[in-house]
Amino acid sequence: MERILRFGEGYALIKHRNQTKINRKPPTWGPIHPYVSTFNRAGNIPSQNCQSTVKTEGITKTNRKRSGFFDFFAFKCQSSVLYLCVYNKMLAALNQWLPAFLWLNAIRTFRFTRTPIRLITCNLLLLVATAIMCAEARSQRPDPLGPALAGDLNDSIKPLQIGDTIPEYLWHLPLQVVNQPEKKETITLNDYRGKLIILDFWGTYCTTCIFNMPYLHGLANKSGGALAVLPVTPEKRDYVARFLNNNARLKTLSISSIVQDQTLRHTFPTQTLPHLVLIDQHGRIRTITQAEYLNDSLIAKLAAGSQDVYIPLKREGLSRPLMDVASAYSDTRINGNVYYSAVSGFIDGITHTMKRSVDSAQRLMHYTVTNTSVAKLYTTALGSPLPLDPKRRILEAALPHRYVFVAKHYWDIDQRRSNFYTYECVMPIGMAKKDQLAKMRIDLDAYLGLNGRIAPRTVRCLALVKTNGSTEFAARETGERQIVVEGKMDSRFFDKISQMGALPNGVDTYIRNGKFADMVGLLNRITAEPLPVILNETGYDGRFNLDFPTPHGATLDAINTMLQAKGLALQWVDREMDMFVLTETGFPHEGQSPTLSDIGYTYSSTQTQ
C-alpha cells in the first residue's frame, strides 16, 4: 500500500490494488525532523516519535515524515515569496523574490517527483533563477565612473553610525533643494562645512515634523551662524515647494528643504519620523536624536566644542524588556518564563510607540506603550477615545494637568519627564487581548494610585434646537463642502486651501454643505472659551448652510444671534452620558461640582494649579 500525505490539504491518497479512494485525514505534523529536533517541548527528553523505523514497502515512517516536512516547508516558503511578489507590485520586489520562488519550486520538483519531464522543468527553473540573480548582482555593482548623483544610489549604500565621519564624496554630493534663499537648484553639505549641521528628515504627512520646524529654525537663527538646519525629504520638488508656501505654520518662515532625496535617507536609515542627525564641526556624527532634547544652551555648548553634553539617543520603542534578569542572578538558571508588568517614568530617547511583539520560541508576548500621558495610557487600556477628549473627561485630582498632554508644554522636556510614563507587560503568548487590556487598567490604577474608568455622569451640555418651523439652515443644493474662516477655506490638504472672501452679506465665516460635526468643529475653533459637548436635537441629520461671527467676536450670544436668523439656537441642557473619570486616591471632591476647563472637567480648588 502506498500513502502520500498532502500537508497543505490534510488528505491521504490511498492506493490498494486497483482501487483508489480519498480519505479525509487531519494533517500529520509529527516531529520537525529527527536530526534537527530530537527533544520534546520540555527541552530535555528525546522525542519518542522521532525513533520510529517501521518499514512499509521499503520506505520508513521516519523518512515519510521527513519528506512530508520538507514538502510542507518548501510549499509554505514558496507561497510566502509568491505573496510578496504580488503584494509589492513592483519590479524591484519581483527581481528580489522571484529567484527564491523559482529555486524553491525547483527543489520541490527535484526532491519529490523525479520523472524526466519534471527534471527538465527543474533545470529550466534553476537556470532562470540563476540568470535573474546574476542580472540583479550586476545591476548593484559600483559604477566605475564614480559615485552616482543624489537620488540614484540604492540600498547598497553603507549606513553611517554615531561617531563615523562623513565621507568625502557625501560632502560634495549635489542635493536638490527648493526655497533656497539664493535661488539655487542644488546645494552640497560642503556649503555648511565647519558648522553644526542638523539633517531634519521629514515628510509633508508628518504633523510632528511640521510642528518641529519653526522651533528648529529658531535655534539656527539664534545660534549666530553656528548651526545649519537642513530639512530632507524624498518627496517631489513641486509638491514640497507648494506645501512650504501654503502651510499655515511654515509659509511665513521661508524654509528651504532638500527634496527627492534617496542617498541621505539610505545613509541615515530610520523607521519613524521625525529623525534628526546632528553632525559636529569636524564632520563627525555626534548623535541621532529628537527635537525636544535640543535647546539654545545645548547648541551653544556644542558650538564651543564641548564634549560633555547630554543628548539622548533616539530609540524607536523598546526592543527588549526593561526588566531583564538582573546580573546578580547571572550565575543561576531560571526555569520557565518570567512574566511581569511594570510602569516606569519617562525614558529619555525612546519614541512614543504602542508595540506588541511575539516570541514564539519562548511562548512570550511583549507589550509596551512608551513615553505618553496617563490619559493616553487609559485610552489604550479602556479601548475608548474618551480619555483624550477634554469635554468627556472628569479629573478628580489635585494637579489634574499632570495626567493629560498640554500642548503649550510640548517643548518643556522636564514636563514630560515629570508627567509621562511607560507601560510594559510580558505575558504568555495565548493571553486574550481583552484580558491584556483589563490587566493594564488594573496595573495603572495600582501603580499610579488612581481609579480610571468609564462611568455615566450628568453634565451640562449645549443642544442645537429649532426655534420655529423654518428649514432655512438646510443645504438644498449639492456641491463641495466648504468650511470658511475669515474668508479662507482651510483644509488639512494644503492644495485645497483657497481664498474664498466674504459672502455678499459681509459674512466671512460660514459653512456650506457641512455636516453637524463640521459645525461643532468650527464653533470650537472660533470661540476663545472651551465649549462643552454640543448635541444635535433638531431631528435633522442632513447638511447645513450656516453663518457665524468672526473668531474675534465669537461669543455664545453672538453665535446664537446668527443661528436664530436660520431658525436655530444653542440652549443649555443637562444630559447623562458616558464620561472618563480619573480619581486620585484620597481626593476630596464630595460636595463640589466640576467645571469645564481647557484640560477637562476639574474642581474649583484645582483650577489655578
N, C-alpha and C positions, 0 to 999 in steps of 0.2 A: 504494500500500500504506500502511495506517495502522498505526502501532505505538504502543501506550500502555504505558509502563513502570510497574509497580506495585512501588515500592521496598520496601514492608513485607513482600511475599511473595516477591519475586525471580522473578516470572513475566513473560513477554511475551505479550500477546494480539495475534495477527497476523490481520488480515482481508485476504484476497486473493480478488477476485471473489466467488463465492458460498460460499467455504469458510472455515471458522473452525477454527483449531486452537490449542492451548495448548502452547507450548514451555517446558521448564524452562530458566531462564536465571539466572545469578548476578546480584545487584543491581548496576546500573551506577552507581557513586557519582560518578565524574568529578570535575572541579574543583568547589569550593564555589560560586563564582559569578564570572563573568568580570569583573564590576565591583567585586567585593569582594576577591577573592583572585586577583591576577594574577602571583603569584610562586610558585615551587616550594618544596619543603621546605628547600632550601638558603638561601632568603631573598633571592636577588638575580637570579635568571634568570626571565624571564617564562615561564609555563607554556604550551607549545605547544597543549595540549589546549583552552585557552580561546579559540583563534583559529579553531576550526572553523566554517565558514559554508556548508557544502554543504547545498543545499535539497532537501527531499523533500516534494513536493506542497504547496509554499508555506510549510512550517514548517522553520526551520533547526534543525540539530542542537544548536546553542548554546541556542536557545530551549527545545528539548525538555529539555536538561539542566537549564536554569534552572527550567522548570516542574516537573521531577521533584524538584529540590532543595526548592523551596518546598512541594510536596505532602508530601514526606517530613518536612520540618521541622515543618510545621503538624500532621501526623499524630502525630509524636512528642511535641510540646508538648501537644497535646490529650490524648493518652494519659496523660501525666505528671500534668496537673492533675486528670484524672478519678481517677487512682490516689490523689492527695492527698485528694480529696473522700471516697473510700471508706475510706481508711486512717484519717483523723482521726475519722470517725463523729460529728462534732459540727456543730451548726447554724452555729456561728461559722465553722468552716472551710468549710462549704458555701457560706455567704454570701460568703466571701472569694474562693473559687476558681471557683465556678460561672459568674460572668460571664466570666471568662477562657476557660473551656471553651466557652461559647456563642459568644463572639467568634471564637475560632479555627475553630469549626465553620462559622460564617457566612462567614469569609474563604475557607475551602476551597470551600464551595458556590459563592460568587460568582466565585472565581478560575478554577475548572476546569470547572464544569458550569452553563452559562448557559441552562438551559431555563426556561420561565415558572414551572413549579411550584417548581423549585429556587430561583428568585429570590424568590418569595413566602416560601418557607421561610427564606431568608437574612434577609429583612426582619423576619420574626417573631422569629428568634433574636436579631437585633440589638436589637429593641425590648425583649424580655425581659431581656437582659443589661443594657441601659441602665437599666431600671426597678429591677433589683436593686441596681445600683451607686448609683443615686440614693438608694434607701432606706437603704443602708449608710452613705452620706455623711451623710444627715440624722440617723441614729442616733448619729453621732460628733460632732455639733455641741455646743458648750458649753451647759450648762444656764443659761438666763437668770436663774435664781433663785440662782445662785452655785455653789460647788464642792459635789460630792457627798460623802456620808458615806464613811467608811472602808469599803473593800471594794466600792464601786460605781464607782470610776474604772477606766478601761481603758487600753489601750496608747497612747492619745493623750496621756498624761502625759509631760511632758518630763523625761528623766532628768537628775539633777544630777551635776556633775563636782567633782573636788577643787578647792577654792578658792571654790566657789559658796557663797552664803549661803542658809540655809534660808528659803524664802518664808513670809510671814506666815500664809497660810492653813494651811500644814502644821503650824505651831506649835499651832494651835487645833483641828486635826482630831481628832474623837473616835476613840479607838483601843480596841477591845475587849480586855479583859485577864482572865486567870484567876490565882488565888492572890495577888491583890493584898493587901498587909498590912492595908489599911484596908477591905477587902471591897468595893472599888469594882468596878463592872462595866465602866467605861471610864476611860481616862486620856488626857492630851494630852502632847505633847512640851513644851508650855509649863510643865508642872508641874516640869520639871527645867531650865528655862532658867537660864543663868548658871553651870551646871556643865559639866564634861566629860561627854559622852554617848557611850556605845558602843551602837550598834544591832547586836545579835548575831543575824544571820539564821541560822536553824537549822531542823531537822526531826527528828521522832521517829525517823526512819530513818537519821539521820546519826550514826554512832558517834563520829566525831571531835568533832562539835558537843557531844555529851553529855559527852565526856571533858573538853572545854574549860570547861564551865560552872562547875564548882566553882572552878577557877583564876581565871576572870574575876571571879566574885563575891567571891572572896577579895581581889582587887585593889581592888574597890569598898569592901569592909569596912575595908581598911587605909588608905584614902585620906582618912579623916576627913570624909567627905561631899562631897569634891571630884569624885568620879566616880560616875555612874549607869550601870549596865549594863542594857539593855532587850532581852531576847530577843524575836525577832519570827519568827512562823511563819504560813503561810496555812492551817494545819490547823484542824479544827473545835474549838470551845470544849470540849465534853465530853470528847473524846478526849484533848486535850492535858492537861486537868485530871487525868484518871485516870492519864495517863502520868507526870506530875510527882509525883504522890502515891504511885506504885508502883515507879518505877525505883529500883534499889538505890543508885545513885550520887547521885541527886538528892532523894530523898524526905525526907531529914533537913535539907535546906538551905532549905526554904520559898522556893523560887524562883518568881517570877511571870513571866508571858510574855504579850506581845501575841499575839492569835490572830485567825484568819480575816482576815488582812491581805491586801489587794491593792494598796493605794496605796503603801506604803513599798517593797514589792518591785519595783514599776514605777518608782519614783523612784530606786532604787539597784539596777539590774538586775545579775544575775550568772548565770553558767553553773554554778558549783560552790559547794558549801557545805563548811565554814563560810565566812562572809563578814562581816567586821567593818567598820562605818563609824564613824569617830571624828569627832565634832563638838566644836569647842572652845567656850570660854565665850562667845565672841562670835557663835555661831551659824554659823560657817563650817565647811565640811567640811575637816578637817585632813588626813585620809588614809583610804585603804581598805587594810586590812592583814589579818594573821593573828595569832592569839592568842599564838603563841610568841615574837613580837617585842616583846611588852609585858611590863613588869615594874614593880616598885614605884618604883624610882628614875626611870624614864622618866615614869610618871604624875605623880610629884612635880614634875618639871621642867615638864611641860605645865601642871599646875595653877598653877605660879608664873608662867606666861605666857611661858616660854622658847620662842623660835622655832628655836633651834639644836639641834634634836632629830632624830636619825636614826631614821626609821621606814620600813622597806622597803615599797614599794607592792606590793600583791598583783597578780600576773600569772598568768593561767591557762595555764601552759605556755609553750613557746617558739613564738611566732607567726612568727618569722623566724630563718633560720640565724644562729648566733653568728658564724661566720666569713664575713661578707660581705666583698667585695673591699675591701682597705684603701684609705684615702683617698690614700695615696701613689701609687696606680696609677689614680686617677680620670681622669687626662688621657690614658689609653690605652684601647684596646679589647681585651678578651679574647675570642678567637674560640672558640666552642663553650662547653660547660658546664664547671663546676668541681665535681669530685667529691672528697669527703673524709670522714674520720671523726675524731672528737675526743672526749676525755674532759676535762671541766672539774671544778673543785671545786664546792662548794655555791654556788648563786646566790641571793642574798637576794631574797625576794618571790615567787619562782617556786613555784607549787604543784607537788606531785608528780603527774606525769601520764605516761602512755605514749601517744604520739601518732604516727600515720603519716599524712602528708598528701601529696597528689599534685599536681604542677604539670604538667598535660597539655600546656600550650603549650610549656614548656621541656623536656618529657620528663624530669622530675626527680621523685624521691621523697625526702621529708624525714622522717626517723625520729628521735624523741627519747624518752629516758627520763630524767626530770628529778628531781633532788634526792632521792636514795634511797641505801640502803646498798649495799655491794658485794655482799652476799648476794642482795639483790633484783635487782640487775643481772644476776647469773649465773643467777638463776631465769628471767629473760626470755631470756637468750642460750641456755641449755641446754634451754628448754622443759620444765622439771621443777620440782616444788614442793619437792624435797629440800633445796635451799639454805636454805629458810625454816624447816625443821624441826630444832630443836636435837638431837633424837635421831638424825637421819640426816645430820649434817654433822660432819666432822673438820677442825679448824682447825689446820694446821701453821704456826703464826705466833708471833712473839714477843709481839705485842699483839693477841690474837685479837678482843677486844671492838671493835677499830676497824672490823671488817668486817661486823658484824651490828647490828641495831637492838636497843637495850637500853631497855626501857620506862621504867626509873627515870630515864633521862637525857632523857626527852621534852621537858621544859621548859628544858633546858640548850641554848640555841641555839648556844653555842660548840662543843658536842659535834657537832652537825650540821655546822657549818661546817668542822670538822676531819675528819669521817669520812664525810660524804655526798658523792656525785658525780652528775654529769650526763653522759649519753652522747648523742652526736649523730652522725648519718650522713646525708650527701647522696649519693644513688646514682642510677644510671639507672633509669628507670621500669619496665623489663622484668626487673629482678633478682628472682629467685625468693625467696620468704620464707625457705626453709631456707638459702639462700646468704647472705641478710642476717644471720640469726642466727649462722651459722657465722663470719662476718666479725666480728660483735660480740664473740663469745667470744675470738677471736684478738686483737682490739683491747684488750679488758680485760686479757688476760694480758700483752700487750706494754706497755701504758701504765702499768699498776699494778704491774708486777714480780711477777705472781702466776701460778699454774697452777691453774685451776679446772676440775674435771672430775667426771663420774660414774664411779665405779670400784667393783668388788666388794671388800669388806673383811669379815673375820671379826670380829664384835663380840659382846660379852656382852649377852644378852637375858633377859627373863623369859618363860617359857612357861606358859600355863594348861593344866593337865593334869587328868585324872581320877585320883582316888586309889582308887576302888573302882567297883563296878558301879552305884552309885546314880545316879538321874536326878532327884533332888530339886531340883536347880538349874534344871531346865527349866520354863518357863512353860506350864502346861497350859490355863489359861483364856485367853480372848480378851478384850481390853479396851484401855484407853488406856495408852500408855507413861508410866510415872511414874519420874522421877529426883528423889529427895528427899534433901536435905542439911539436917541438923539440924531436921527436921520441916517444911521448906518445899520445895514443889515449884517449882523455879526454871524459867524459860523465857526465851528471847530475846524472846518476845512478852509484854509486861507484863500483858495482860489474861488470861494463862493462869497467872500466878503465884498460888499459893494456899498457905495453911497447912494441912498435912496432919496434923501432930502425929506422935507416936511410935506404933509398932506395939504390939499387946498384950504382946509380949515385951520392950518397952522400947527397941527399936532405932529410932533416928530418922534414920538414913542408909541408904538402900536403893534398889534398882532393882526395878521390876515391869514385866514385858513389855518388857524392854530388850534392845537388840542388844549384840553383843560390843563394838562401837565405843562404845556408851554406858558400858559398864563401864570401858573404858580411859580415857575422858574423866573419869569420876568419880574413878578412882584418881589420876590426875594432879592433880585438883583438891583432894583431901583430904590428900595427902601433902606434907610440907614439903620433902623431898629430891627432886631430879629423878629420875624413873624412866626406864629405857631402853625400847626398843621391847618391847611386850608382844604375844606371838603366841598365837593360838588353836590349840592342838594337842590339843583334846579330841575332835575328829572330829564335833562337834555345831555346827551353824550356825543353830540356831533362836534363840528368845528366852529370856532368863534372868530368874529371880527370885533376887536375891542380897541379903544383908545385909552392912553394912560398919561399922567403928568410926567414931565422930565424928571430924571433922578434927583435934581437939586430941590425939587418941591414935592416929592412923592410921599406925603403923609397919608395916613389911612383915610382921613377926611377928604383929602384931595382926590384920592383914588375912588372913593365912594361917589363923589360928585360926578365923575366921568362915567362910572358904571351905571348910575341911575339914569343917565341920558339914554342908555341902551336897555333899560328895564331890568337892571340887576343891582344887587347890593351885597356887601360883605357884612355879616352880622355875627356878633359874639354868641357862642353856644357852648354848653358843657356836653362832652361826649366821652363815653368809655371806650378805650382802645388799648391794644397791647402796647406796652412800653418796656424798654430795657431799664431795669432798676439795679443800680450798683450801690451797695450799702457797706460802709466801713464798719467793722466790728466795734460796737460800743458807741456809735454816733448817735447823739440825742436829737431826734427830729420830731418827736411827738409834740403835737400842738402847733406845728409850723406848717406853712404851705409853701411849696417851691414856686419860684418864678423863673420865667424863661430868660436865659442869657445867651451869649454867642457860643457857649460851650455846652448848653443843655439846660435842663431844669435844675436849679440849685437853690439853696436855702439862704435867707437873708443874712445870716451870720457868716456866710462864706463868700458873699458877693465880692468883697474887696480883697480877697486872698490872692 
